[in-house]
Amino acid sequence: MYPSCRVTIGTRIKLGATTVILALIQEVKATLRDGIYYYKKLGIDEIVDLSMVQCVVGRIWDQTEWAIVDRSDSTVTQVD
């Protein structure tokens, strides 16, 4: 994806500027109730290139836990 090169000590190379935008994805263990996914704790963090993100979801506090708000057109939700 990104160019790589082998450089010997003392060699000067000129590289063009590259902008990379990263996204922080936080894993959750969600449970399905009444058609809505809920979770209480955040899991591990993963930093990825933003170009790899396919969908963004939101969350809303529902008294004692978070509810996931997914307005994407996807009909498949990946939950482990």
C-alpha positions in Angstrom: 0.0 0.0 0.0 2.8 2.5 0.9 6.1 2.6 -1.0 9.0 1.0 0.7 12.7 1.3 0.0 16.1 0.0 1.2 18.4 2.8 2.3 22.1 2.4 3.0 23.5 4.6 5.8 24.6 7.9 4.4 22.2 7.7 1.4 19.9 10.7 1.0 16.6 10.2 -0.6 13.8 12.7 -1.2 10.3 11.4 -0.6 7.1 13.3 -1.5 4.7 14.2 1.3 2.1 11.7 2.1 -1.0 12.3 4.1 -2.5 9.4 6.1 -5.7 9.7 8.1 -6.1 7.2 10.9 -9.2 6.0 12.7 -9.5 4.6 16.2 -11.9 1.6 16.4 -13.0 0.5 19.8 -14.2 -3.1 20.1 -17.3 -3.9 22.2 -19.1 -7.1 23.2 -22.7 -6.3 22.3 -25.9 -8.2 23.0 -29.1 -8.0 20.9 -32.3 -7.1 22.6 -35.5 -6.0 20.8 -33.6 -5.4 17.6 -31.0 -3.1 19.2 -27.4 -3.9 20.2 -26.4 -2.9 23.7 -23.0 -2.9 25.4 -21.5 -1.6 28.7 -17.7 -1.8 28.4 -15.2 -0.9 25.7 -12.7 -3.6 24.5 -9.4 -3.2 22.8 -8.5 -0.3 20.6 -7.3 -0.7 17.0 -5.9 2.0 14.8 -6.5 1.6 11.1 -6.2 3.6 7.9 -9.4 5.6 7.4 -9.7 4.3 3.8 -10.3 0.8 5.3 -13.4 2.0 7.2 -16.6 0.8 5.5 -19.3 2.0 8.0 -19.6 4.4 10.9 -22.0 3.9 13.8 -23.1 6.0 16.7 -24.1 5.3 20.3 -26.6 6.7 22.7 -26.7 6.2 26.5 -29.8 4.3 27.6 -30.0 4.5 31.4 -27.4 1.9 32.3 -25.7 1.0 29.0 -24.9 2.1 25.5 -27.1 1.4 22.6 -25.5 1.2 19.1 -27.1 3.4 16.4 -26.5 1.9 13.0 -28.0 3.9 10.1 -26.0 2.1 7.3 -27.7 0.4 4.4 -25.9 -2.8 5.2 -28.2 -5.8 6.0 -25.4 -7.8 7.6 -24.0 -6.8 11.0 -20.8 -8.5 12.3 -21.1 -9.5 15.9 -18.9 -12.1 17.5 
